[in-house]
Amino acid sequence: MRHRLKFAGKKCIRMVLLLLGVSLAAFLLMAASPLDPLQTNVGQAALGSMSPEQIAQLEDYWGTNTPLPERYLGWLADAVRGDFGTSLLYRQPVLAIIGERLGNSLGLLLFAWVLSGVLGLALGVTAGAMRGRWPDRIIRGWCLLISSTPAFWLALLLLMVFSVWLGWFPIGAAADSVTLLERLHHAVLPALTLSITGVSSIALHTREKMVDVLESDYALFSRARGERLPAIVLRHGLRNVALPAITLQFASVSEIIGGSVLVEQVFSYPGLGQAAVNAGLGSDLPLLLGITVITAAIVFAGNLAADLLYGVVDPKIRRGAARR
């Protein structure tokens, strides 16, 4: 137990450094953006009709007349105290907006993450166990096709087929006044898109690992002893592919969150990804920095959970860590 706490403590220190670097990179990228916050949100015609005093007030509000080091250090000092500031677009606390949008996206991301992991593991095990046969060829071809397909293109295709042509799902955004069932109905296509795009990498890597397991000495010995292929896959294959599958599954958290930015925009889903797009296009620096830090912390927590689960899945790792 002591070595796990020590390991988690080192990981937390790395997380702090990571969040600091991520926030600084996001701040510098926003500062280098060619978008002028005043022209983007007010308009060139409106700016031309304003007095210098009014323009100075707008510059104070958007922070364009504040030096970049002072602006970042001021935000960082407030963020350390748990205050991520106020959104310039929504005029609400950043944490309140993130909490609301994350609540909308959480079920979507969780469903896509679980479904992609289950399907990826099942397809990879099936393809590896039936290497060279027609199921293996179909699964590999499908995974290669999906891996080369952009998430936004697949989202547009599903939107056109199931929403426009068939009319099974809504096209527009889910309003705040809709029921839970209507919101779930609206989340089906975004969750399906993220699930499909996340299957290919897990399935292909699991297939290669399953092939190595079936070609190992203990698998050949089990086959020579008279065990059937399904029994070998269940007894030996699943145990050995579980560790890399966990690694890929938790590593896919970043891919699903990144894909949700475009997918939510296509389906007009009021989630965290859509808020990130609006913050970037609207030069809402406090909101964008808050979303960047929160999502980076979620991705790091997923990788940390994978590292801690290694010892549960593989006893050799647990014993080796205990000896150290």
GIPE-V135016 format. One record per residue. PHI is phi in whole degrees, -180 to 180 (* if undefined). Layout:
phi
PHI
PHI
//
This chain:
phi
*
-66
-69
-70
-65
-64
-63
-65
-64
-64
-65
-66
-64
-64
-64
-62
-64
-64
-64
-64
-67
-66
-64
-66
-64
-64
-65
-67
-66
-66
-67
-86
-67
-74
-73
-92
-57
-69
-68
-69
-100
-105
104
-67
-66
-68
-65
-66
-94
-93
-82
-58
-67
-66
-64
-65
-65
-65
-65
-65
-68
-86
77
-74
-97
-100
-58
-60
-60
-65
-67
-71
-65
-66
-65
-64
-63
-70
-66
-63
-84
91
-109
-91
88
-116
-65
-76
-87
-91
56
-134
-58
-61
-64
-67
-67
-64
-62
-68
-71
-67
-62
-71
-86
-63
-63
-61
-68
-66
-63
-64
-67
-67
-65
-66
-68
-66
-66
-63
-66
-65
-68
-65
-63
-64
-66
-68
-71
-116
-60
86
-91
-64
-62
-65
-64
-65
-65
-65
-63
-66
-66
-66
-66
-69
-65
-96
-100
-63
-64
-69
-69
-64
-63
-65
-65
-65
-64
-67
-75
-89
-102
-83
-78
-89
70
-81
-130
-72
-99
-80
-74
-83
-74
-70
-88
-77
-80
-64
-65
-67
-68
-65
-61
-73
-89
-64
-66
-60
-66
-65
-63
-66
-67
-64
-70
-93
-80
-60
-65
-66
-66
-68
-69
-65
-60
-63
-67
-66
-63
-63
-65
-70
-94
-76
-67
-70
-71
-66
-66
-64
-69
-68
-78
107
-73
-80
-60
-59
-68
-66
-64
-72
-81
-111
-68
-63
-64
-84
-91
-66
-65
-65
-66
-64
-59
-67
-65
-76
-70
-75
-59
-66
-67
-68
-66
-65
-69
-67
-62
-80
-65
-65
-70
-66
-90
53
-90
-78
-115
-70
-64
-66
-64
-66
-64
-63
-67
-68
-72
-94
58
-85
-64
-60
-69
-66
-65
-63
-64
-63
-67
-65
-67
-64
-67
-66
-64
-65
-64
-64
-66
-65
-63
-64
-63
-72
-79
-58
-66
-73
-79
-113
-63
-64
-67
-65
-68
-65
-68
-67
-67
-69
//
